[in-house]
């Protein structure tokens, strides 16, 4: 059965009161998980409140008992992989093994420029991402000292203590739709692939290719969970639904063709069933309106 999680954009006005309400609701309504972005601000103005990612996940870990959670995704472009590994191991233990560690290369030019981080041009950025993946997985998976000499990161006999709760540390998730780099990194480092806003036919094509690459690398295809982050447009009534559709500036059909799950309750169920038939195992539904929790409750009652 397709697992349903919620994803929110932390840079879209997230505050402690909003976060705490959403966390409690996700836990109570029966969603399998709650995930959020890791950004300082959006790629275009205006700037809005943005609750720091790892602080918010620490609160979630200590105030929930059931849901899985994590970043979609936390980038090495402004988070050093050593700090990321240490924080992930600590939050994983606090939550008793519910963290999914989503890792990324970074992409938002504006936030890097505003806050003084070097995003790098694409090739160097992905070279740094690959090194970061090596550092994080080495620290989480090796009980003994780790030495690593890379262009961007160096370790000289480093040991992560205390050791992660689970052998090997939390589940590693890598997000993206690219074959050449993204799927290659999934095969090498990850136990979950998270694609972004794909239509069923395109997801099925990439899903098949990932299975082929896993077999070629000597891994079982089922060793990697297949998930997707995509937009969700549902209103508790017709007026709310139409307001959300108008926000996109497109028709409902155009929104759906972008890969967004949108429409009436029945339409959303049909779209989710189609994705499940193609092999999708988990979907993170992007919930942009952080104050429309009545519609989030309606979503849960409709599809869970």
C-alpha positions in Angstrom: 0.0 0.0 0.0 1.2 3.5 -0.9 2.5 5.3 2.3 1.4 8.9 2.6 3.5 11.5 4.3 3.4 15.3 4.5 6.1 17.7 3.3 6.2 21.4 4.2 8.5 24.2 3.0 10.2 25.5 6.1 11.1 28.9 4.5 7.4 29.7 3.8 6.7 31.3 7.2 7.3 28.4 9.5 7.3 29.4 13.2 7.4 27.4 16.4 3.6 27.6 16.9 2.9 26.5 13.3 5.5 23.7 13.4 4.2 22.4 16.7 0.6 22.3 15.4 1.6 20.6 12.2 3.7 18.0 14.0 1.0 17.1 16.4 -1.6 16.9 13.6 0.6 14.7 11.4 1.1 12.3 14.3 -2.6 12.2 15.3 -4.1 12.0 11.8 -2.1 8.9 10.8 0.3 10.1 8.2 3.4 7.9 8.0 5.8 10.8 8.2 6.5 14.5 8.2 9.3 16.0 6.1 10.5 19.6 5.5 12.9 21.6 3.4 16.2 23.0 4.6 16.4 26.6 3.4 17.2 30.0 4.8 14.8 31.7 2.4 13.1 31.3 -0.9 14.7 31.7 -4.4 12.5 34.8 -5.0 11.3 37.5 -2.6 9.6 38.2 -0.3 11.6 36.7 2.6 9.5 34.9 5.2 10.1 33.3 8.6 12.1 30.1 8.3 12.5 27.9 11.4 16.0 26.3 11.5 15.8 22.7 10.3 17.8 20.6 12.8 16.4 22.5 15.8 12.9 21.8 14.6 13.6 18.1 14.0 15.0 17.7 17.4 11.8 19.1 18.9 9.8 16.7 16.7 12.0 13.7 17.8 11.3 14.3 21.4 7.6 15.1 21.1 6.3 12.3 18.8 6.3 8.6 19.1 5.3 7.2 15.7 6.0 9.3 12.6 9.1 9.1 10.5 10.6 12.5 9.6 13.6 14.2 8.1 14.9 16.8 5.7 14.0 16.9 2.0 16.9 17.6 1.8 19.7 19.0 3.9 22.5 20.3 1.6 26.3 20.1 1.9 26.6 23.6 0.4 25.9 25.2 3.7 26.1 22.2 6.1 29.4 20.4 6.7 29.0 16.7 6.4 30.7 16.1 9.8 28.1 18.3 11.5 25.4 16.6 9.5 26.5 13.1 10.6 26.7 14.1 14.2 23.3 15.8 14.3 21.7 12.9 12.4 23.1 10.3 14.8 21.9 12.3 17.8 18.4 13.0 16.4 18.1 9.3 15.3 18.8 8.2 18.8 16.4 10.7 20.4 13.6 9.5 18.1 14.4 5.8 18.6 15.2 5.2 14.9 12.6 7.3 13.0 14.9 9.7 11.1 15.2 9.6 7.4 18.4 11.5 6.4 17.7 13.3 3.1 20.9 14.7 1.6 21.4 17.1 -1.3 24.0 19.2 -3.1 22.2 22.6 -2.8 20.5 24.6 -5.5 19.1 28.0 -4.3 21.4 30.6 -5.7 19.8 33.5 -3.8 20.0 32.1 -0.3 23.7 31.2 -0.8 24.4 34.7 -2.1 22.5 36.4 0.8 24.1 34.4 3.6 27.6 34.1 2.1 27.9 30.4 1.1 29.6 29.3 -2.1 27.1 27.2 -4.1 29.8 26.4 -6.7 29.1 25.7 -10.4 27.3 22.4 -11.1 30.2 20.1 -11.7 32.1 21.2 -8.6 28.9 21.2 -6.6 28.2 17.6 -7.4 31.8 16.6 -6.8 31.5 18.2 -3.3 28.2 16.4 -2.8 29.8 13.0 -3.6 32.6 13.7 -1.1 30.0 14.7 1.5 28.2 11.5 1.0 31.4 9.6 1.5 32.1 11.4 4.7 28.6 11.0 6.2 28.3 7.3 5.3 31.9 6.6 6.5 31.3 8.2 9.9 27.9 6.6 10.4 28.9 3.1 9.1 32.4 2.6 10.6 33.0 1.9 14.2 36.7 2.6 13.9 38.6 5.7 12.9 37.9 7.2 9.5 40.5 8.8 7.3 39.5 10.7 4.1 41.5 13.0 1.9 39.3 14.8 -0.6 39.3 18.1 -2.4 36.6 19.6 -0.1 36.7 17.5 3.1 39.4 15.8 5.1 39.2 13.3 8.0 42.3 12.1 9.8 41.3 9.2 12.1 37.9 10.6 13.0 35.4 8.4 15.0 31.8 9.3 15.5 30.8 8.7 19.2 28.4 7.7 20.5 27.7 5.2 17.7 24.4 5.5 15.9 21.4 3.7 17.3 21.0 1.5 14.3 24.0 -0.2 12.7 25.0 2.0 9.8 23.0 4.9 11.1 19.7 6.4 9.8 18.3 5.6 6.4 20.0 7.7 3.7 17.7 9.4 1.2 18.9 11.0 -2.0 16.5 13.2 -4.0 16.4 14.1 -7.6 15.4 13.0 -11.1 18.8 12.8 -12.9 20.2 9.5 -14.0 23.9 10.3 -14.6 24.7 11.6 -11.1 21.6 11.2 -8.9 20.7 7.6 -9.5 24.4 6.7 -9.4 24.7 8.2 -5.9 21.5 6.4 -4.9 23.0 3.0 -5.9 26.3 3.8 -4.1 25.1 5.4 -0.9 21.3 5.4 -0.3 18.5 3.2 0.9 15.8 5.5 -0.5 15.4 7.4 -3.8 13.1 10.4 -3.7 12.1 11.8 -7.1 10.3 15.2 -7.5 7.0 15.8 -9.2 7.0 13.1 -11.9 4.1 11.9 -14.0 3.5 8.2 -13.8 5.1 7.3 -17.1 8.3 9.2 -16.4 8.5 7.7 -12.8 8.0 4.2 -14.2 10.9 4.8 -16.7 13.3 6.0 -14.1 12.2 3.4 -11.6 13.0 0.6 -14.1 16.4 2.2 -14.8 17.2 2.4 -11.1 16.4 -1.3 -10.7 18.7 -2.1 -13.6 21.5 -0.1 -12.1 21.1 -1.7 -8.6 21.3 -5.2 -10.2 24.4 -4.2 -12.1 26.0 -3.0 -8.9 25.1 -6.3 -7.1 22.3 -4.8 -5.0 18.8 -6.1 -4.7 16.2 -3.7 -6.3 14.1 -3.9 -3.2 16.9 -2.6 -1.0 16.0 1.0 -2.1 12.6 2.5 -1.2 11.0 4.5 -4.0 9.4 7.7 -2.9 8.3 11.0 -4.5 7.8 14.6 -3.3 5.1 16.4 -5.1 2.7 19.2 -4.7 -0.8 18.7 -3.3 -3.8 20.9 -4.0 -6.9 20.0 -2.0 -9.4 22.3 -0.2 -11.8 21.4 2.6 -14.5 23.0 0.3 -14.8 24.2 -3.3 -14.0 27.8 -2.5 -10.7 26.8 -0.8 -9.8 24.4 -3.6 -10.4 27.2 -6.2 -8.3 29.7 -4.2 -5.4 27.2 -4.2 -5.7 26.5 -7.9 -5.7 30.2 -8.6 -2.5 30.6 -6.6 -0.7 28.5 -9.3 -2.0 30.8 -12.0 -2.9 27.7 -14.1 -5.9 25.5 -14.7 -6.4 22.3 -12.7 -5.5 20.2 -15.7 -2.2 22.2 -16.2 -1.3 21.7 -12.5 -1.9 18.0 -12.8 0.3 17.8 -15.9 3.2 19.3 -13.8 3.0 16.2 -11.6 1.0 17.9 -8.8 -1.6 15.8 -7.0 -4.6 18.1 -7.3 -8.4 18.3 -7.5 -11.3 16.7 -5.6 -10.9 14.0 -3.1 -11.8 11.4 -5.7 -9.4 12.8 -8.3 -6.5 12.8 -5.8 -7.2 9.2 -4.8 -7.2 8.2 -8.5 -3.9 9.9 -9.1 -2.3 8.2 -6.0 -3.6 4.8 -7.1 -2.0 5.3 -10.6 1.3 6.2 -9.0 1.1 3.2 -6.7 0.6 0.9 -9.7 3.8 2.1 -11.3 5.8 1.0 -8.2 5.8 4.1 -6.0 6.0 3.1 -2.3 5.8 6.4 -0.5 4.7 9.9 -1.4 5.5 13.2 0.4 2.6 15.6 -0.3 3.9 19.2 -0.3 1.5 21.3 1.9 2.1 24.9 1.2 -0.6 26.6 3.3 0.8 26.2 6.8 -2.4 27.6 8.4 -5.0 25.5 6.4 -5.0 22.6 8.8 -8.7 21.9 8.3 -7.9 20.9 4.7 -5.0 18.8 5.9 -7.5 16.9 8.1 -9.8 16.5 5.2 -6.9 15.1 3.2 -6.2 12.5 5.9 -9.8 11.5 6.1 -10.0 11.1 2.4 -6.9 9.0 1.6 -5.6 7.4 4.8 
